[in-house]
Amino acid sequence: MALTSAAAGAYAATQNLLSSGGAARTAAVSSGEGAGASGFGALLEQAIGGVSSAGRAAEAQAVAAASGKADLVSVVTAVAESETALQTLVAVRDRVISAYEEIMRMQI
C-alpha cells in the first residue's frame, strides 16, 4: 500500500511542477522572452515532461493491475522508474537553486 501512496505522491508533485512551470512559461511568452526557446529552459521543460509521462505510465500500470490486466512486476517497475525520474528532477532543481544562491552571494 505504501508503494501506491508513493506513486500518487510522485505524480502529484509532478503535476504541481508542471502547473507552476506552465504559468512561468506563459508569463515569459507574454513578455516577449519566449522567442527562440532552445536553451536551458527548453531542456528543463523536456525533463519535466519526461517525469510527467513516467508518472502517467506508472498510474496506468497501477490501474491495469487493479483491474487484473497487468502483473505486479510491471507495476513495480513503472513506479520505480517514475520515482527515479522525480528524484533526479528534484536533485537538478536543488542544484539550480544552490547555483543561484551562490551567484547572488558574489560581490560585484
KOLGU-4560 file (N, C-alpha, C; in nm, 3 decimals, padded with zeros to 5 digits):
<recs>
<n_xx: 00.082 n_yy: -00.120 n_zz: 00.000 ca_xx: 00.000 ca_yy: 00.000 ca_zz: 00.000 c_xx: 00.086 c_yy: 00.127 c_zz: 00.000 mol: A seq: 1 type: MET>
<n_xx: 00.206 n_yy: 00.120 n_zz: 00.064 ca_xx: 00.295 ca_yy: 00.236 ca_zz: 00.067 c_xx: 00.346 c_yy: 00.269 c_zz: -00.072 mol: A seq: 2 type: ALA>
<n_xx: 00.360 n_yy: 00.166 n_zz: -00.155 ca_xx: 00.406 ca_yy: 00.187 ca_zz: -00.291 c_xx: 00.306 c_yy: 00.270 c_zz: -00.372 mol: A seq: 3 type: LEU>
<n_xx: 00.179 n_yy: 00.243 n_zz: -00.352 ca_xx: 00.075 ca_yy: 00.318 ca_zz: -00.422 c_xx: 00.073 c_yy: 00.463 c_zz: -00.377 mol: A seq: 4 type: THR>
<n_xx: 00.089 n_yy: 00.486 n_zz: -00.248 ca_xx: 00.089 ca_yy: 00.624 ca_zz: -00.199 c_xx: 00.214 c_yy: 00.698 c_zz: -00.246 mol: A seq: 5 type: SER>
<n_xx: 00.327 n_yy: 00.628 n_zz: -00.257 ca_xx: 00.449 ca_yy: 00.692 ca_zz: -00.308 c_xx: 00.431 c_yy: 00.732 c_zz: -00.454 mol: A seq: 6 type: ALA>
<n_xx: 00.369 n_yy: 00.645 n_zz: -00.532 ca_xx: 00.344 ca_yy: 00.676 ca_zz: -00.673 c_xx: 00.247 c_yy: 00.793 c_zz: -00.686 mol: A seq: 7 type: ALA>
<n_xx: 00.145 n_yy: 00.793 n_zz: -00.603 ca_xx: 00.048 ca_yy: 00.902 ca_zz: -00.607 c_xx: 00.114 c_yy: 01.034 c_zz: -00.567 mol: A seq: 8 type: ALA>
<n_xx: 00.201 n_yy: 01.029 n_zz: -00.468 ca_xx: 00.272 ca_yy: 01.149 ca_zz: -00.426 c_xx: 00.366 c_yy: 01.200 c_zz: -00.534 mol: A seq: 9 type: GLY>
<n_xx: 00.436 n_yy: 01.108 n_zz: -00.601 ca_xx: 00.526 ca_yy: 01.147 ca_zz: -00.710 c_xx: 00.448 c_yy: 01.208 c_zz: -00.825 mol: A seq: 10 type: ALA>
<n_xx: 00.334 n_yy: 01.149 n_zz: -00.856 ca_xx: 00.252 ca_yy: 01.201 ca_zz: -00.965 c_xx: 00.197 c_yy: 01.340 c_zz: -00.930 mol: A seq: 11 type: TYR>
<n_xx: 00.153 n_yy: 01.358 n_zz: -00.807 ca_xx: 00.101 ca_yy: 01.488 ca_zz: -00.764 c_xx: 00.210 c_yy: 01.594 c_zz: -00.767 mol: A seq: 12 type: ALA>
<n_xx: 00.330 n_yy: 01.557 n_zz: -00.723 ca_xx: 00.441 ca_yy: 01.653 ca_zz: -00.726 c_xx: 00.475 c_yy: 01.692 c_zz: -00.869 mol: A seq: 13 type: ALA>
<n_xx: 00.470 n_yy: 01.596 n_zz: -00.960 ca_xx: 00.496 ca_yy: 01.626 ca_zz: -01.100 c_xx: 00.392 c_yy: 01.720 c_zz: -01.157 mol: A seq: 14 type: THR>
<n_xx: 00.269 n_yy: 01.697 n_zz: -01.123 ca_xx: 00.162 ca_yy: 01.785 ca_zz: -01.171 c_xx: 00.179 c_yy: 01.926 c_zz: -01.116 mol: A seq: 15 type: GLN>
<n_xx: 00.221 n_yy: 01.938 n_zz: -00.990 ca_xx: 00.246 ca_yy: 02.070 ca_zz: -00.932 c_xx: 00.360 c_yy: 02.140 c_zz: -01.005 mol: A seq: 16 type: ASN>
<n_xx: 00.466 n_yy: 02.066 n_zz: -01.039 ca_xx: 00.577 ca_yy: 02.124 ca_zz: -01.113 c_xx: 00.533 c_yy: 02.171 c_zz: -01.251 mol: A seq: 17 type: LEU>
<n_xx: 00.452 n_yy: 02.089 n_zz: -01.315 ca_xx: 00.405 ca_yy: 02.127 ca_zz: -01.448 c_xx: 00.316 c_yy: 02.250 c_zz: -01.444 mol: A seq: 18 type: LEU>
<n_xx: 00.228 n_yy: 02.256 n_zz: -01.345 ca_xx: 00.137 ca_yy: 02.370 ca_zz: -01.339 c_xx: 00.213 c_yy: 02.498 c_zz: -01.306 mol: A seq: 19 type: SER>
<n_xx: 00.313 n_yy: 02.493 n_zz: -01.219 ca_xx: 00.390 ca_yy: 02.613 ca_zz: -01.189 c_xx: 00.481 c_yy: 02.649 c_zz: -01.305 mol: A seq: 20 type: SER>
<n_xx: 00.536 n_yy: 02.550 n_zz: -01.375 ca_xx: 00.619 ca_yy: 02.575 ca_zz: -01.492 c_xx: 00.539 c_yy: 02.632 c_zz: -01.607 mol: A seq: 21 type: GLY>
<n_xx: 00.417 n_yy: 02.588 n_zz: -01.621 ca_xx: 00.330 ca_yy: 02.640 ca_zz: -01.727 c_xx: 00.296 c_yy: 02.785 c_zz: -01.706 mol: A seq: 22 type: GLY>
<n_xx: 00.277 n_yy: 02.825 n_zz: -01.581 ca_xx: 00.248 ca_yy: 02.965 ca_zz: -01.551 c_xx: 00.369 c_yy: 03.052 c_zz: -01.581 mol: A seq: 23 type: ALA>
<n_xx: 00.488 n_yy: 03.004 n_zz: -01.547 ca_xx: 00.610 ca_yy: 03.081 ca_zz: -01.574 c_xx: 00.633 c_yy: 03.092 c_zz: -01.724 mol: A seq: 24 type: ALA>
<n_xx: 00.607 n_yy: 02.986 n_zz: -01.796 ca_xx: 00.625 ca_yy: 02.988 ca_zz: -01.941 c_xx: 00.528 c_yy: 03.085 c_zz: -02.006 mol: A seq: 25 type: ARG>
<n_xx: 00.404 n_yy: 03.087 n_zz: -01.960 ca_xx: 00.304 ca_yy: 03.179 ca_zz: -02.013 c_xx: 00.346 c_yy: 03.323 c_zz: -01.988 mol: A seq: 26 type: THR>
<n_xx: 00.398 n_yy: 03.351 n_zz: -01.870 ca_xx: 00.444 ca_yy: 03.487 ca_zz: -01.838 c_xx: 00.562 c_yy: 03.526 c_zz: -01.926 mol: A seq: 27 type: ALA>
<n_xx: 00.654 n_yy: 03.432 n_zz: -01.952 ca_xx: 00.770 ca_yy: 03.462 ca_zz: -02.035 c_xx: 00.728 c_yy: 03.488 c_zz: -02.179 mol: A seq: 28 type: ALA>
<n_xx: 00.633 n_yy: 03.411 n_zz: -02.230 ca_xx: 00.588 ca_yy: 03.431 ca_zz: -02.367 c_xx: 00.514 c_yy: 03.563 c_zz: -02.380 mol: A seq: 29 type: VAL>
<n_xx: 00.434 n_yy: 03.599 n_zz: -02.281 ca_xx: 00.360 ca_yy: 03.724 ca_zz: -02.289 c_xx: 00.451 c_yy: 03.845 c_zz: -02.277 mol: A seq: 30 type: SER>
<n_xx: 00.569 n_yy: 03.829 n_zz: -02.212 ca_xx: 00.660 ca_yy: 03.942 ca_zz: -02.202 c_xx: 00.761 c_yy: 03.945 c_zz: -02.316 mol: A seq: 31 type: SER>
<n_xx: 00.750 n_yy: 03.851 n_zz: -02.410 ca_xx: 00.837 ca_yy: 03.852 ca_zz: -02.527 c_xx: 00.965 c_yy: 03.773 c_zz: -02.509 mol: A seq: 32 type: GLY>
<n_xx: 00.984 n_yy: 03.703 n_zz: -02.398 ca_xx: 01.107 ca_yy: 03.629 ca_zz: -02.374 c_xx: 01.102 c_yy: 03.489 c_zz: -02.432 mol: A seq: 33 type: GLU>
<n_xx: 00.991 n_yy: 03.444 n_zz: -02.483 ca_xx: 00.976 ca_yy: 03.306 ca_zz: -02.528 c_xx: 01.029 c_yy: 03.280 c_zz: -02.668 mol: A seq: 34 type: GLY>
<n_xx: 01.075 n_yy: 03.383 n_zz: -02.738 ca_xx: 01.122 ca_yy: 03.363 ca_zz: -02.874 c_xx: 01.254 c_yy: 03.288 c_zz: -02.874 mol: A seq: 35 type: ALA>
<n_xx: 01.262 n_yy: 03.181 n_zz: -02.951 ca_xx: 01.386 ca_yy: 03.105 ca_zz: -02.962 c_xx: 01.418 c_yy: 03.026 c_zz: -02.836 mol: A seq: 36 type: GLY>
<n_xx: 01.321 n_yy: 02.960 n_zz: -02.779 ca_xx: 01.342 ca_yy: 02.886 ca_zz: -02.654 c_xx: 01.405 c_yy: 02.751 c_zz: -02.683 mol: A seq: 37 type: ALA>
<n_xx: 01.536 n_yy: 02.751 n_zz: -02.712 ca_xx: 01.605 ca_yy: 02.625 ca_zz: -02.738 c_xx: 01.719 c_yy: 02.606 c_zz: -02.638 mol: A seq: 38 type: SER>
<n_xx: 01.716 n_yy: 02.678 n_zz: -02.529 ca_xx: 01.823 ca_yy: 02.673 ca_zz: -02.431 c_xx: 01.790 c_yy: 02.589 c_zz: -02.311 mol: A seq: 39 type: GLY>
<n_xx: 01.836 n_yy: 02.636 n_zz: -02.199 ca_xx: 01.822 ca_yy: 02.565 ca_zz: -02.073 c_xx: 01.676 c_yy: 02.548 c_zz: -02.034 mol: A seq: 40 type: PHE>
<n_xx: 01.594 n_yy: 02.648 n_zz: -02.059 ca_xx: 01.452 ca_yy: 02.639 ca_zz: -02.026 c_xx: 01.382 c_yy: 02.528 c_zz: -02.102 mol: A seq: 41 type: GLY>
<n_xx: 01.416 n_yy: 02.514 n_zz: -02.230 ca_xx: 01.357 ca_yy: 02.407 ca_zz: -02.310 c_xx: 01.402 c_yy: 02.271 c_zz: -02.260 mol: A seq: 42 type: ALA>
<n_xx: 01.527 n_yy: 02.263 n_zz: -02.215 ca_xx: 01.578 ca_yy: 02.137 ca_zz: -02.161 c_xx: 01.504 c_yy: 02.101 c_zz: -02.033 mol: A seq: 43 type: LEU>
<n_xx: 01.481 n_yy: 02.199 n_zz: -01.948 ca_xx: 01.406 ca_yy: 02.173 ca_zz: -01.825 c_xx: 01.262 c_yy: 02.134 c_zz: -01.854 mol: A seq: 44 type: LEU>
<n_xx: 01.202 n_yy: 02.201 n_zz: -01.950 ca_xx: 01.064 ca_yy: 02.168 ca_zz: -01.986 c_xx: 01.054 c_yy: 02.025 c_zz: -02.038 mol: A seq: 45 type: GLU>
<n_xx: 01.153 n_yy: 01.982 n_zz: -02.115 ca_xx: 01.155 ca_yy: 01.846 ca_zz: -02.167 c_xx: 01.173 c_yy: 01.746 c_zz: -02.053 mol: A seq: 46 type: GLN>
<n_xx: 01.258 n_yy: 01.778 n_zz: -01.956 ca_xx: 01.280 ca_yy: 01.688 ca_zz: -01.841 c_xx: 01.153 c_yy: 01.676 c_zz: -01.758 mol: A seq: 47 type: ALA>
<n_xx: 01.084 n_yy: 01.786 n_zz: -01.736 ca_xx: 00.959 ca_yy: 01.782 ca_zz: -01.659 c_xx: 00.854 c_yy: 01.701 c_zz: -01.735 mol: A seq: 48 type: ILE>
<n_xx: 00.851 n_yy: 01.716 n_zz: -01.865 ca_xx: 00.759 ca_yy: 01.635 ca_zz: -01.946 c_xx: 00.789 c_yy: 01.487 c_zz: -01.936 mol: A seq: 49 type: GLY>
<n_xx: 00.917 n_yy: 01.452 n_zz: -01.930 ca_xx: 00.956 ca_yy: 01.312 ca_zz: -01.914 c_xx: 00.913 c_yy: 01.256 c_zz: -01.780 mol: A seq: 50 type: GLY>
<n_xx: 00.928 n_yy: 01.335 n_zz: -01.676 ca_xx: 00.884 ca_yy: 01.292 ca_zz: -01.543 c_xx: 00.733 c_yy: 01.275 c_zz: -01.541 mol: A seq: 51 type: VAL>
<n_xx: 00.664 n_yy: 01.366 n_zz: -01.604 ca_xx: 00.518 ca_yy: 01.358 ca_zz: -01.609 c_xx: 00.473 c_yy: 01.233 c_zz: -01.684 mol: A seq: 52 type: SER>
<n_xx: 00.537 n_yy: 01.204 n_zz: -01.796 ca_xx: 00.497 ca_yy: 01.085 ca_zz: -01.872 c_xx: 00.530 c_yy: 00.957 c_zz: -01.795 mol: A seq: 53 type: SER>
<n_xx: 00.639 n_yy: 00.956 n_zz: -01.720 ca_xx: 00.672 ca_yy: 00.839 ca_zz: -01.637 c_xx: 00.566 c_yy: 00.822 c_zz: -01.527 mol: A seq: 54 type: ALA>
<n_xx: 00.519 n_yy: 00.932 n_zz: -01.472 ca_xx: 00.414 ca_yy: 00.925 ca_zz: -01.370 c_xx: 00.284 c_yy: 00.873 c_zz: -01.427 mol: A seq: 55 type: GLY>
<n_xx: 00.252 n_yy: 00.919 n_zz: -01.547 ca_xx: 00.129 ca_yy: 00.871 ca_zz: -01.612 c_xx: 00.138 c_yy: 00.722 c_zz: -01.644 mol: A seq: 56 type: ARG>
<n_xx: 00.257 n_yy: 00.678 n_zz: -01.688 ca_xx: 00.276 ca_yy: 00.535 ca_zz: -01.718 c_xx: 00.262 c_yy: 00.451 c_zz: -01.592 mol: A seq: 57 type: ALA>
<n_xx: 00.317 n_yy: 00.499 n_zz: -01.481 ca_xx: 00.306 ca_yy: 00.426 ca_zz: -01.355 c_xx: 00.161 c_yy: 00.420 c_zz: -01.310 mol: A seq: 58 type: ALA>
<n_xx: 00.090 n_yy: 00.531 n_zz: -01.326 ca_xx: -00.051 ca_yy: 00.533 ca_zz: -01.289 c_xx: -00.132 c_yy: 00.436 c_zz: -01.377 mol: A seq: 59 type: GLU>
<n_xx: -00.103 n_yy: 00.435 n_zz: -01.506 ca_xx: -00.174 ca_yy: 00.344 ca_zz: -01.597 c_xx: -00.147 c_yy: 00.198 c_zz: -01.562 mol: A seq: 60 type: ALA>
<n_xx: -00.023 n_yy: 00.168 n_zz: -01.526 ca_xx: 00.010 ca_yy: 00.031 ca_zz: -01.485 c_xx: -00.062 c_yy: -00.007 c_zz: -01.357 mol: A seq: 61 type: GLN>
<n_xx: -00.070 n_yy: 00.087 n_zz: -01.263 ca_xx: -00.140 ca_yy: 00.058 ca_zz: -01.136 c_xx: -00.288 c_yy: 00.033 c_zz: -01.160 mol: A seq: 62 type: ALA>
<n_xx: -00.349 n_yy: 00.112 n_zz: -01.248 ca_xx: -00.491 ca_yy: 00.092 ca_zz: -01.280 c_xx: -00.510 c_yy: -00.042 c_zz: -01.350 mol: A seq: 63 type: VAL>
<n_xx: -00.418 n_yy: -00.075 n_zz: -01.442 ca_xx: -00.427 ca_yy: -00.203 ca_zz: -01.512 c_xx: -00.412 c_yy: -00.320 c_zz: -01.415 mol: A seq: 64 type: ALA>
<n_xx: -00.324 n_yy: -00.306 n_zz: -01.317 ca_xx: -00.306 ca_yy: -00.412 ca_zz: -01.218 c_xx: -00.430 c_yy: -00.425 c_zz: -01.130 mol: A seq: 65 type: ALA>
<n_xx: -00.491 n_yy: -00.312 n_zz: -01.096 ca_xx: -00.612 ca_yy: -00.317 ca_zz: -01.014 c_xx: -00.726 c_yy: -00.386 c_zz: -01.086 mol: A seq: 66 type: ALA>
<n_xx: -00.729 n_yy: -00.372 n_zz: -01.219 ca_xx: -00.835 ca_yy: -00.437 ca_zz: -01.295 c_xx: -00.795 c_yy: -00.578 c_zz: -01.338 mol: A seq: 67 type: SER>
<n_xx: -00.674 n_yy: -00.623 n_zz: -01.301 ca_xx: -00.631 ca_yy: -00.758 ca_zz: -01.332 c_xx: -00.571 c_yy: -00.775 c_zz: -01.470 mol: A seq: 68 type: GLY>
<n_xx: -00.533 n_yy: -00.667 n_zz: -01.535 ca_xx: -00.479 ca_yy: -00.675 ca_zz: -01.671 c_xx: -00.327 c_yy: -00.665 c_zz: -01.676 mol: A seq: 69 type: LYS>
<n_xx: -00.262 n_yy: -00.639 n_zz: -01.563 ca_xx: -00.116 ca_yy: -00.626 ca_zz: -01.560 c_xx: -00.062 c_yy: -00.701 c_zz: -01.439 mol: A seq: 70 type: ALA>
<n_xx: 00.062 n_yy: -00.744 n_zz: -01.451 ca_xx: 00.122 ca_yy: -00.815 ca_zz: -01.339 c_xx: 00.191 c_yy: -00.717 c_zz: -01.245 mol: A seq: 71 type: ASP>
<n_xx: 00.222 n_yy: -00.763 n_zz: -01.127 ca_xx: 00.279 ca_yy: -00.678 ca_zz: -01.022 c_xx: 00.419 c_yy: -00.630 c_zz: -01.057 mol: A seq: 72 type: LEU>
<n_xx: 00.494 n_yy: -00.711 n_zz: -01.129 ca_xx: 00.632 ca_yy: -00.674 ca_zz: -01.164 c_xx: 00.633 c_yy: -00.550 c_zz: -01.254 mol: A seq: 73 type: VAL>
<n_xx: 00.544 n_yy: -00.544 n_zz: -01.351 ca_xx: 00.540 ca_yy: -00.427 ca_zz: -01.440 c_xx: 00.496 c_yy: -00.302 c_zz: -01.364 mol: A seq: 74 type: SER>
<n_xx: 00.407 n_yy: -00.318 n_zz: -01.267 ca_xx: 00.363 ca_yy: -00.204 ca_zz: -01.186 c_xx: 00.478 c_yy: -00.152 c_zz: -01.103 mol: A seq: 75 type: VAL>
<n_xx: 00.550 n_yy: -00.241 n_zz: -01.036 ca_xx: 00.663 ca_yy: -00.200 ca_zz: -00.953 c_xx: 00.771 c_yy: -00.135 c_zz: -01.037 mol: A seq: 76 type: VAL>
<n_xx: 00.797 n_yy: -00.190 n_zz: -01.155 ca_xx: 00.898 ca_yy: -00.132 ca_zz: -01.244 c_xx: 00.858 c_yy: 00.009 c_zz: -01.288 mol: A seq: 77 type: THR>
<n_xx: 00.734 n_yy: 00.027 n_zz: -01.326 ca_xx: 00.688 ca_yy: 00.159 ca_zz: -01.370 c_xx: 00.693 c_yy: 00.260 c_zz: -01.256 mol: A seq: 78 type: ALA>
<n_xx: 00.654 n_yy: 00.219 n_zz: -01.137 ca_xx: 00.657 ca_yy: 00.310 ca_zz: -01.022 c_xx: 00.801 c_yy: 00.345 c_zz: -00.986 mol: A seq: 79 type: VAL>
<n_xx: 00.891 n_yy: 00.247 n_zz: -00.992 ca_xx: 01.031 ca_yy: 00.273 ca_zz: -00.962 c_xx: 01.092 c_yy: 00.369 c_zz: -01.064 mol: A seq: 80 type: ALA>
<n_xx: 01.059 n_yy: 00.354 n_zz: -01.191 ca_xx: 01.107 ca_yy: 00.446 ca_zz: -01.294 c_xx: 01.054 c_yy: 00.587 c_zz: -01.268 mol: A seq: 81 type: GLU>
<n_xx: 00.930 n_yy: 00.597 n_zz: -01.233 ca_xx: 00.870 ca_yy: 00.727 ca_zz: -01.204 c_xx: 00.937 c_yy: 00.792 c_zz: -01.083 mol: A seq: 82 type: SER>
<n_xx: 00.960 n_yy: 00.713 n_zz: -00.980 ca_xx: 01.024 ca_yy: 00.767 ca_zz: -00.860 c_xx: 01.167 c_yy: 00.812 c_zz: -00.889 mol: A seq: 83 type: GLU>
<n_xx: 01.240 n_yy: 00.734 n_zz: -00.967 ca_xx: 01.377 ca_yy: 00.771 ca_zz: -01.002 c_xx: 01.380 c_yy: 00.900 c_zz: -01.084 mol: A seq: 84 type: THR>
<n_xx: 01.290 n_yy: 00.912 n_zz: -01.179 ca_xx: 01.283 ca_yy: 01.033 ca_zz: -01.262 c_xx: 01.251 c_yy: 01.155 c_zz: -01.176 mol: A seq: 85 type: ALA>
<n_xx: 01.159 n_yy: 01.139 n_zz: -01.081 ca_xx: 01.124 ca_yy: 01.251 ca_zz: -00.995 c_xx: 01.239 c_yy: 01.288 c_zz: -00.902 mol: A seq: 86 type: LEU>
<n_xx: 01.308 n_yy: 01.190 n_zz: -00.848 ca_xx: 01.423 ca_yy: 01.218 ca_zz: -00.762 c_xx: 01.534 c_yy: 01.289 c_zz: -00.840 mol: A seq: 87 type: GLN>
<n_xx: 01.554 n_yy: 01.249 n_zz: -00.965 ca_xx: 01.654 ca_yy: 01.316 ca_zz: -01.049 c_xx: 01.614 c_yy: 01.461 c_zz: -01.073 mol: A seq: 88 type: THR>
<n_xx: 01.488 n_yy: 01.484 n_zz: -01.102 ca_xx: 01.440 ca_yy: 01.620 ca_zz: -01.125 c_xx: 01.456 c_yy: 01.706 c_zz: -01.000 mol: A seq: 89 type: LEU>
<n_xx: 01.426 n_yy: 01.651 n_zz: -00.884 ca_xx: 01.441 ca_yy: 01.725 ca_zz: -00.759 c_xx: 01.589 c_yy: 01.756 c_zz: -00.733 mol: A seq: 90 type: VAL>
<n_xx: 01.677 n_yy: 01.663 n_zz: -00.764 ca_xx: 01.821 ca_yy: 01.686 ca_zz: -00.745 c_xx: 01.870 c_yy: 01.798 c_zz: -00.836 mol: A seq: 91 type: ALA>
<n_xx: 01.823 n_yy: 01.799 n_zz: -00.961 ca_xx: 01.861 ca_yy: 01.906 ca_zz: -01.053 c_xx: 01.807 c_yy: 02.039 c_zz: -01.004 mol: A seq: 92 type: VAL>
<n_xx: 01.683 n_yy: 02.040 n_zz: -00.956 ca_xx: 01.624 ca_yy: 02.163 ca_zz: -00.902 c_xx: 01.706 c_yy: 02.216 c_zz: -00.785 mol: A seq: 93 type: ARG>
<n_xx: 01.747 n_yy: 02.126 n_zz: -00.696 ca_xx: 01.827 ca_yy: 02.169 ca_zz: -00.582 c_xx: 01.961 c_yy: 02.227 c_zz: -00.625 mol: A seq: 94 type: ASP>
<n_xx: 02.022 n_yy: 02.168 n_zz: -00.728 ca_xx: 02.150 ca_yy: 02.220 ca_zz: -00.777 c_xx: 02.132 c_yy: 02.357 c_zz: -00.842 mol: A seq: 95 type: ARG>
<n_xx: 02.023 n_yy: 02.376 n_zz: -00.915 ca_xx: 01.997 ca_yy: 02.506 ca_zz: -00.977 c_xx: 01.976 c_yy: 02.612 c_zz: -00.869 mol: A seq: 96 type: VAL>
<n_xx: 01.901 n_yy: 02.580 n_zz: -00.767 ca_xx: 01.879 ca_yy: 02.675 ca_zz: -00.657 c_xx: 02.009 c_yy: 02.706 c_zz: -00.586 mol: A seq: 97 type: ILE>
<n_xx: 02.091 n_yy: 02.604 n_zz: -00.564 ca_xx: 02.220 ca_yy: 02.624 ca_zz: -00.500 c_xx: 02.310 c_yy: 02.716 c_zz: -00.584 mol: A seq: 98 type: SER>
<n_xx: 02.312 n_yy: 02.694 n_zz: -00.714 ca_xx: 02.392 ca_yy: 02.779 ca_zz: -00.803 c_xx: 02.341 c_yy: 02.922 c_zz: -00.802 mol: A seq: 99 type: ALA>
<n_xx: 02.211 n_yy: 02.939 n_zz: -00.803 ca_xx: 02.152 ca_yy: 03.073 ca_zz: -00.799 c_xx: 02.190 c_yy: 03.144 c_zz: -00.670 mol: A seq: 100 type: TYR>
<n_xx: 02.180 n_yy: 03.074 n_zz: -00.558 ca_xx: 02.215 ca_yy: 03.135 ca_zz: -00.430 c_xx: 02.362 c_yy: 03.172 c_zz: -00.425 mol: A seq: 101 type: GLU>
<n_xx: 02.448 n_yy: 03.089 n_zz: -00.483 ca_xx: 02.591 ca_yy: 03.120 ca_zz: -00.485 c_xx: 02.619 c_yy: 03.243 c_zz: -00.572 mol: A seq: 102 type: GLU>
<n_xx: 02.550 n_yy: 03.253 n_zz: -00.684 ca_xx: 02.567 ca_yy: 03.371 ca_zz: -00.771 c_xx: 02.520 c_yy: 03.497 c_zz: -00.697 mol: A seq: 103 type: ILE>
<n_xx: 02.411 n_yy: 03.486 n_zz: -00.624 ca_xx: 02.359 ca_yy: 03.602 ca_zz: -00.551 c_xx: 02.454 c_yy: 03.645 c_zz: -00.439 mol: A seq: 104 type: MET>
<n_xx: 02.535 n_yy: 03.554 n_zz: -00.386 ca_xx: 02.630 ca_yy: 03.589 ca_zz: -00.280 c_xx: 02.757 c_yy: 03.654 c_zz: -00.336 mol: A seq: 105 type: ARG>
<n_xx: 02.779 n_yy: 03.644 n_zz: -00.466 ca_xx: 02.900 ca_yy: 03.701 ca_zz: -00.526 c_xx: 02.896 c_yy: 03.854 c_zz: -00.516 mol: A seq: 106 type: MET>
<n_xx: 03.014 n_yy: 03.909 n_zz: -00.491 ca_xx: 03.023 ca_yy: 04.055 ca_zz: -00.488 c_xx: 03.053 c_yy: 04.108 c_zz: -00.627 mol: A seq: 107 type: GLN>
<n_xx: 02.999 n_yy: 04.223 n_zz: -00.655 ca_xx: 03.017 ca_yy: 04.283 ca_zz: -00.788 c_xx: 03.148 c_yy: 04.359 c_zz: -00.793 mol: A seq: 108 type: ILE>
</recs>
